[in-house]
Amino acid sequence: MKELFHIQNNKEPVQPVLFFQASDKHLAFAITNKNATEIIELAYCVIDNMSLESLNEFLNHYPALKNLQFYDIQVAFAGQQAAFVPLAEAEMTDAEMLVKTQFGSYDGVRIVSEKIPEWQLYNAYAVENVLWDWVHTIFPFSKFRHQSSLFIRQMQAANDEGCLLVDFGTNNFSVLAGAGGKILFSNHISYTTPADVLFALLKTCQQFSLSQQTVSVRLSGLIDIQSALYKDLYQYFREITFREAGWHTVEPEYPAHFFTSLNDLAPCVS
């Protein structure tokens, strides 16, 4: 396990809320006040693979995860094996078959499904059994959903010029394209160079007739404004903005958009 970020606030939390996010490549959490406006503690770690050992190492490394009594716990599973399908069709579709058809058949996972009624879509996704069992043992009263279900809710009603939501991990990114009030494309892509990202986004624009000059590109996640990746994107797209997290931190040197995907869980707090 390698820690990339760890932010701590010395304030005593009152009715703290936990946001926990996990994929086979990273584990992250944020603890906020009840209104999710201020960070009490935040950490982001990369892992070699999803295992009980890595999960327990993460838990033991951050005592607050075990010692605090949380007012609410929100979990986002962020694995790549997730598929959207129109709600009308999904009601006749077996979720397990849908995921296996798109990503292949493999053991050791649980197939989960959830509705996204505002977009009339159904999200079927795979969660590693070890992660599923661990979450429900350590955080038995948590509420869960897939990160892509949270992501799609950020699209709102895309106008005719179109919108690309792009969220970056350490060596991968999620892209969601929309236009004219419709979702056009969703994918989770690994990359090694900025050219890989640029190629994927330009190909998406070409496929769905989105203009590089007018399409709105909203970035979040681990991308720095000084990086070669951002500079390359800025050369090809004119309407670029950062989708920033809506909470305050005690580490202003970390851009707010680094942690937006964790903050996407905030509206789920009851």
Secondary structure, 3 states (H helix, E strand, C coil): CEEEEEEECCCCCCCCEEEEEECCCEEEEEEECCCCCEEEEEEEEECCCCCHHHHHHHHHHCCHHHHCCCCEEEEEECCCCEEEEEHHHHCCCCHHHHHHHHHCCCCCEEEEEEEEHHHCEEEEEEEEHHHHHHHHHHCCCCEEEEHHHHHHCCCCCCCCCCEEEEEECCCEEEEEEEECCEEEEEEEEECCCHHHHHHHHHHHHHHCCCCCCCCEEEEEECCCCCCHHHHHHHHHCCEEEECCCCCECCCCCCCHHHHHHHHCCHHHCC
